[in-house]
Amino acid sequence: MRYDIQLFKKHFELYTELRFQENRNTLILCTDGVITANNVRSESGVSARCGHKNRFGFSSSSCLDDETIKKVLQEANNNAKFLGGKSKDSDINYYESCENIERLFLTKKNRYTQTEIIDFIKTIDNYIIATYPNLKSRSIRLWSLDMEKMLLTSSGAYAHTMIPRTIMYVTLLSESENGPISNSQVFGGRGQIEDVFDDPKKLYFKIDKTYKELMDKKDAVFAKAGTCEVVMDSDLAGILAHEAIGHTTEADLVLGGSVAGDNLNKLVASNLVTLVDFANHALNQEVPIPVFIDDEGIKAKDAVIIENGILKSFMHNKESANIFKVAPTGNARAYEYFDEPLIRMRNTCIIPGKSTLSDMIASVEKGYYLVKSSNGQADSTSEFTFGVPLGYEIINGKLGRAIKETTISGVAFDVLKTVTMISDDLTWHCGGMCGKKQMIPVGMGGPAIKCHINIGGKA
């Protein structure tokens, strides 16, 4: 994007946020060696949001010529005046900021052609079919998203960012005596395709592991239904932190009645648990989706949600920060140019503890090691249900047979109170997309946790 956004500041009248944005997507799907999807698309435009007497006016357009941009600004301004004119509120604190940030995660390598990307995928597919010819089916899905934004606010905050993410899903299918079975692995993370996938051989080890897990599922047994002791690997611990805890502590959902609203400064988890929504760095490493400035022009900072078991704070945008009389945390994010920024998580996880995964498994006399998550849901009470496509028995501290695909459920704040061990490592999972009103890339993951949870199966 090469626009001089500063030229339009002279057209600002009220409090104003002007945003140019372009999302560039590449999607390729290979099923059993056949390319069934090969899509490249780009969506770009401009939006403006103006504030007046605690009301916001918004407008957007897919055209980026000067006259259209001026029109968008005028429409947003008029909308704010119309809505604010019917309000008896005084103007809110817009937390004026002069942040100036430019972070463009652009590859320094020569860009792949579409043919080279397809050849990379076909190399992976050829390895799979040559090494594991007994598979019933296989699929490889590559999705790359470059999200570029340019933001200017009336207080002088400026940002130009480009946050890319490239992920690849490999799914293997086979047959067992009881029907079809499958297992998947996600590869990739932050970066453009050339930086994330430079050598197909680097993926082979995890593909081999994915196949072994698939074969384990051939002899899978039912879990015993009921509440039991489990070790949840980082994938499941991450989705629990995001879906069942994170959403309840987004301030707009707190205002809507989430369970977190009545529990601020109260014990909601074991004192081993500290949960943070990280802005751009965690434990001295850059996170999967680094946010340096949000879409309201606020410098992003970490939001410590739970500290040593105590619910300490919520995630805020400017509007909720005024209501709670706190500073905004930089959690306002929009997915497309025509979306208004909402309070969204960025990179949410539990802080690692002091135990090793092997010690955690060894400490369980009878229970389960839950490895992967699939679809699931959670609500504002923190009650959740998640699918578990891969898990193993733990018997006398040792891993046993794989278990059939099952579900886990419970109330997240109750589950976190049963945590007795947390692993000393941090694993981010790169494929997270959050669907609160609008899609948005997020980072989730964390350490493994040992806790008690309700699992589905046979009595």
KEVORO-503836 format. One line per 5 residues: number of its first residue (from 1); for each residue y, z, x of C-alpha. Coordinates in steps of 0.1 Angstrom, whole numbers, padded with zeros to 4 digits, m for minus. Last residue first. Layout:
! KEVORO-503836
NUM> Y,Z,X ~ ...
//
This chain:
! KEVORO-503836
459> m0458,0313,m0200 ~ m0453,0277,m0189 ~ m0421,0264,m0174 ~ m0384,0270,m0176 ~ m0366,0293,m0151
454> m0343,0323,m0158 ~ m0326,0335,m0126 ~ m0328,0363,m0100 ~ m0310,0358,m0067 ~ m0313,0345,m0031
449> m0286,0322,m0021 ~ m0285,0290,0001 ~ m0252,0282,0017 ~ m0225,0259,0003 ~ m0223,0228,m0017
444> m0195,0210,m0035 ~ m0169,0185,m0026 ~ m0151,0167,m0054 ~ m0144,0131,m0065 ~ m0125,0128,m0098
439> m0134,0116,m0133 ~ m0111,0121,m0162 ~ m0113,0146,m0191 ~ m0132,0170,m0168 ~ m0158,0147,m0153
434> m0163,0160,m0118 ~ m0179,0136,m0092 ~ m0200,0151,m0064 ~ m0218,0127,m0040 ~ m0212,0144,m0006
429> m0231,0176,m0007 ~ m0217,0201,0018 ~ m0241,0223,0038 ~ m0228,0257,0051 ~ m0252,0279,0071
424> m0257,0317,0074 ~ m0278,0320,0043 ~ m0269,0344,0015 ~ m0291,0374,0005 ~ m0292,0399,m0024
419> m0275,0380,m0052 ~ m0282,0397,m0086 ~ m0245,0400,m0095 ~ m0242,0362,m0091 ~ m0266,0357,m0119
414> m0246,0378,m0143 ~ m0214,0359,m0135 ~ m0233,0326,m0139 ~ m0248,0334,m0173 ~ m0283,0319,m0174
409> m0303,0288,m0171 ~ m0328,0270,m0149 ~ m0346,0238,m0157 ~ m0379,0221,m0148 ~ m0394,0192,m0129
404> m0429,0202,m0119 ~ m0434,0227,m0091 ~ m0443,0218,m0055 ~ m0471,0239,m0041 ~ m0467,0268,m0018
399> m0439,0280,0005 ~ m0446,0313,0022 ~ m0432,0348,0017 ~ m0462,0362,m0002 ~ m0462,0332,m0025
394> m0431,0310,m0029 ~ m0436,0281,m0052 ~ m0417,0249,m0045 ~ m0388,0230,m0061 ~ m0376,0195,m0069
389> m0362,0180,m0100 ~ m0343,0212,m0111 ~ m0321,0205,m0142 ~ m0292,0228,m0148 ~ m0284,0250,m0178
384> m0252,0272,m0178 ~ m0234,0301,m0194 ~ m0201,0307,m0176 ~ m0185,0316,m0210 ~ m0163,0285,m0206
379> m0193,0262,m0207 ~ m0219,0248,m0183 ~ m0240,0217,m0182 ~ m0268,0200,m0163 ~ m0279,0169,m0146
374> m0300,0170,m0115 ~ m0303,0198,m0089 ~ m0324,0200,m0057 ~ m0342,0226,m0036 ~ m0353,0255,m0057
369> m0376,0279,m0037 ~ m0396,0299,m0062 ~ m0409,0334,m0068 ~ m0436,0358,m0057 ~ m0433,0380,m0026
364> m0398,0368,m0016 ~ m0386,0381,0018 ~ m0401,0352,0037 ~ m0380,0327,0018 ~ m0348,0346,0027
359> m0359,0349,0063 ~ m0366,0312,0066 ~ m0331,0304,0051 ~ m0315,0326,0077 ~ m0294,0356,0066
354> m0258,0365,0076 ~ m0236,0351,0048 ~ m0220,0317,0042 ~ m0189,0315,0019 ~ m0197,0303,m0016
349> m0184,0268,m0024 ~ m0157,0247,m0040 ~ m0141,0216,m0024 ~ m0113,0202,m0046 ~ m0113,0217,m0081
344> m0091,0202,m0108 ~ m0060,0213,m0127 ~ m0048,0181,m0143 ~ m0025,0153,m0130 ~ m0017,0127,m0157
339> m0038,0096,m0155 ~ m0024,0061,m0156 ~ m0026,0058,m0118 ~ m0063,0067,m0118 ~ m0080,0100,m0108
334> m0053,0126,m0111 ~ m0051,0159,m0093 ~ m0032,0192,m0097 ~ m0049,0218,m0076 ~ m0021,0225,m0052
329> m0023,0263,m0055 ~ 0008,0269,m0077 ~ 0026,0302,m0070 ~ 0022,0330,m0095 ~ 0040,0340,m0127
324> 0008,0335,m0148 ~ 0027,0312,m0172 ~ 0048,0296,m0145 ~ 0017,0290,m0124 ~ 0000,0274,m0154
319> 0027,0247,m0156 ~ 0030,0241,m0118 ~ m0008,0236,m0113 ~ m0031,0265,m0108 ~ m0066,0276,m0097
314> m0074,0312,m0106 ~ m0074,0345,m0086 ~ m0092,0376,m0074 ~ m0125,0380,m0092 ~ m0142,0407,m0072
309> m0177,0402,m0056 ~ m0165,0404,m0020 ~ m0137,0380,m0028 ~ m0141,0356,m0058 ~ m0116,0328,m0065
304> m0099,0324,m0031 ~ m0078,0293,m0036 ~ m0071,0274,m0004 ~ m0037,0258,m0001 ~ m0025,0223,m0011
299> 0012,0216,m0005 ~ 0027,0209,m0039 ~ 0040,0174,m0046 ~ 0027,0173,m0082 ~ m0002,0150,m0073
294> m0015,0175,m0047 ~ m0007,0177,m0010 ~ m0032,0181,0018 ~ m0064,0174,m0003 ~ m0095,0169,0019
289> m0125,0156,m0001 ~ m0156,0162,0021 ~ m0141,0192,0040 ~ m0126,0192,0074 ~ m0141,0218,0097
284> m0127,0250,0110 ~ m0146,0272,0085 ~ m0134,0252,0056 ~ m0105,0227,0059 ~ m0087,0205,0033
279> m0080,0225,0001 ~ m0109,0248,m0002 ~ m0119,0263,m0035 ~ m0133,0297,m0024 ~ m0162,0319,m0034
274> m0170,0352,m0017 ~ m0203,0368,m0027 ~ m0220,0396,m0007 ~ m0203,0422,m0030 ~ m0226,0409,m0057
269> m0207,0392,m0085 ~ m0182,0396,m0113 ~ m0165,0429,m0103 ~ m0131,0430,m0119 ~ m0097,0420,m0105
264> m0094,0392,m0132 ~ m0123,0396,m0157 ~ m0107,0390,m0191 ~ m0095,0355,m0182 ~ m0127,0346,m0165
259> m0146,0343,m0198 ~ m0127,0312,m0207 ~ m0102,0313,m0235 ~ m0081,0282,m0234 ~ m0056,0299,m0211
254> m0085,0304,m0187 ~ m0094,0267,m0192 ~ m0058,0257,m0181 ~ m0061,0282,m0152 ~ m0092,0267,m0137
249> m0113,0298,m0132 ~ m0140,0290,m0158 ~ m0144,0255,m0142 ~ m0152,0270,m0108 ~ m0178,0295,m0119
244> m0205,0276,m0140 ~ m0198,0240,m0128 ~ m0186,0243,m0093 ~ m0203,0275,m0079 ~ m0235,0267,m0098
239> m0234,0231,m0086 ~ m0231,0243,m0050 ~ m0258,0269,m0052 ~ m0281,0242,m0066 ~ m0274,0218,m0036
234> m0272,0247,m0011 ~ m0308,0258,m0017 ~ m0315,0284,m0044 ~ m0340,0311,m0034 ~ m0356,0325,m0064
229> m0367,0358,m0080 ~ m0379,0355,m0115 ~ m0367,0355,m0151 ~ m0391,0336,m0174 ~ m0414,0306,m0175
224> m0441,0304,m0148 ~ m0435,0271,m0130 ~ m0457,0243,m0138 ~ m0477,0227,m0110 ~ m0470,0198,m0088
219> m0498,0178,m0072 ~ m0480,0144,m0072 ~ m0447,0162,m0065 ~ m0457,0168,m0029 ~ m0459,0130,m0025
214> m0423,0127,m0036 ~ m0413,0154,m0012 ~ m0429,0135,0016 ~ m0411,0103,0005 ~ m0377,0121,0006
209> m0385,0135,0041 ~ m0393,0099,0053 ~ m0360,0088,0038 ~ m0342,0116,0056 ~ m0356,0105,0089
204> m0349,0068,0082 ~ m0312,0072,0076 ~ m0300,0070,0112 ~ m0320,0038,0116 ~ m0296,0021,0093
199> m0268,0022,0119 ~ m0231,0022,0112 ~ m0230,0038,0077 ~ m0202,0063,0073 ~ m0175,0049,0096
194> m0180,0012,0085 ~ m0183,0021,0048 ~ m0150,0040,0047 ~ m0150,0077,0052 ~ m0159,0110,0035
189> m0195,0113,0026 ~ m0228,0095,0032 ~ m0264,0099,0020 ~ m0279,0110,m0013 ~ m0316,0114,m0016
184> m0338,0109,m0047 ~ m0373,0117,m0058 ~ m0394,0102,m0086 ~ m0426,0108,m0106 ~ m0444,0086,m0131
179> m0472,0099,m0152 ~ m0496,0129,m0154 ~ m0521,0117,m0128 ~ m0492,0109,m0105 ~ m0474,0076,m0100
174> m0445,0067,m0077 ~ m0408,0062,m0076 ~ m0383,0064,m0047 ~ m0345,0067,m0052 ~ m0320,0062,m0024
169> m0284,0069,m0034 ~ m0257,0058,m0009 ~ m0222,0073,m0006 ~ m0189,0061,0007 ~ m0157,0082,0003
164> m0122,0072,0012 ~ m0090,0094,0010 ~ m0058,0074,0015 ~ m0027,0095,0015 ~ 0011,0088,0014
159> 0030,0119,0005 ~ 0067,0128,m0002 ~ 0083,0159,m0015 ~ 0120,0154,m0019 ~ 0129,0177,m0048
154> 0129,0147,m0072 ~ 0093,0140,m0063 ~ 0077,0111,m0044 ~ 0041,0102,m0042 ~ 0020,0074,m0026
149> m0017,0073,m0033 ~ m0048,0056,m0020 ~ m0083,0062,m0032 ~ m0109,0042,m0014 ~ m0142,0044,m0032
144> m0175,0031,m0018 ~ m0207,0031,m0039 ~ m0241,0021,m0026 ~ m0272,0022,m0048 ~ m0307,0018,m0033
139> m0337,0015,m0056 ~ m0375,0019,m0052 ~ m0405,0012,m0074 ~ m0442,0020,m0077 ~ m0445,0030,m0041
134> m0478,0022,m0023 ~ m0461,0001,0004 ~ m0445,0031,0021 ~ m0435,0021,0057 ~ m0429,m0016,0051
129> m0414,m0010,0016 ~ m0390,0016,0028 ~ m0380,m0001,0060 ~ m0373,m0034,0042 ~ m0351,m0015,0017
124> m0330,0001,0045 ~ m0326,m0033,0061 ~ m0317,m0048,0027 ~ m0289,m0022,0024 ~ m0275,m0032,0058
119> m0278,m0069,0049 ~ m0259,m0062,0017 ~ m0231,m0046,0036 ~ m0230,m0075,0061 ~ m0228,m0100,0032
114> m0199,m0081,0017 ~ m0180,m0084,0050 ~ m0178,m0053,0071 ~ m0144,m0042,0083 ~ m0138,m0042,0121
109> m0136,m0006,0132 ~ m0106,0017,0132 ~ m0115,0030,0098 ~ m0087,0043,0076 ~ m0084,0080,0067
104> m0047,0079,0059 ~ m0029,0112,0060 ~ 0009,0111,0056 ~ 0026,0143,0045 ~ 0062,0153,0039
99> 0066,0185,0020 ~ 0101,0191,0006 ~ 0091,0213,m0023 ~ 0106,0225,m0055 ~ 0085,0249,m0074
94> 0092,0233,m0108 ~ 0103,0267,m0123 ~ 0104,0262,m0160 ~ 0133,0250,m0182 ~ 0141,0274,m0211
89> 0120,0272,m0242 ~ 0133,0264,m0276 ~ 0116,0231,m0276 ~ 0123,0201,m0298 ~ 0147,0185,m0273
84> 0121,0191,m0246 ~ 0098,0166,m0264 ~ 0125,0139,m0268 ~ 0140,0146,m0233 ~ 0106,0144,m0217
79> 0098,0111,m0234 ~ 0131,0097,m0225 ~ 0126,0105,m0188 ~ 0090,0091,m0188 ~ 0103,0059,m0204
74> 0132,0056,m0179 ~ 0109,0061,m0149 ~ 0084,0035,m0163 ~ 0113,0011,m0169 ~ 0126,0015,m0133
69> 0090,0008,m0121 ~ 0089,m0023,m0144 ~ 0122,m0036,m0130 ~ 0111,m0031,m0094 ~ 0077,m0050,m0097
64> 0046,m0028,m0096 ~ 0028,m0038,m0128 ~ m0002,m0017,m0140 ~ 0022,0006,m0159 ~ 0026,0043,m0165
59> 0046,0068,m0186 ~ 0047,0106,m0189 ~ 0071,0131,m0204 ~ 0066,0168,m0197 ~ 0078,0198,m0217
54> 0089,0232,m0204 ~ 0125,0225,m0211 ~ 0125,0191,m0194 ~ 0100,0176,m0170 ~ 0094,0140,m0159
49> 0062,0122,m0150 ~ 0061,0087,m0136 ~ 0032,0064,m0131 ~ 0026,0032,m0111 ~ m0003,0008,m0108
44> m0035,m0002,m0091 ~ m0071,m0010,m0099 ~ m0093,m0028,m0074 ~ m0127,m0043,m0078 ~ m0157,m0053,m0058
39> m0191,m0056,m0075 ~ m0225,m0067,m0064 ~ m0252,m0056,m0088 ~ m0288,m0065,m0092 ~ m0296,m0073,m0055
34> m0334,m0077,m0055 ~ m0355,m0058,m0030 ~ m0372,m0035,m0055 ~ m0338,m0027,m0070 ~ m0307,m0031,m0049
29> m0273,m0020,m0063 ~ m0240,m0027,m0047 ~ m0207,m0011,m0058 ~ m0174,m0014,m0040 ~ m0143,0003,m0054
24> m0106,0002,m0045 ~ m0084,0027,m0063 ~ m0046,0020,m0059 ~ m0018,0045,m0067 ~ 0020,0046,m0068
19> 0033,0080,m0080 ~ 0068,0091,m0091 ~ 0072,0128,m0100 ~ 0105,0137,m0116 ~ 0126,0167,m0126
14> 0153,0151,m0147 ~ 0175,0121,m0136 ~ 0156,0101,m0111 ~ 0169,0065,m0107 ~ 0183,0071,m0073
9> 0148,0081,m0061 ~ 0136,0046,m0066 ~ 0143,0032,m0031 ~ 0123,0061,m0016 ~ 0091,0045,m0028
4> 0094,0018,m0001 ~ 0061,0001,m0009 ~ 0033,m0011,0014 ~ 0000,0000,0000
//
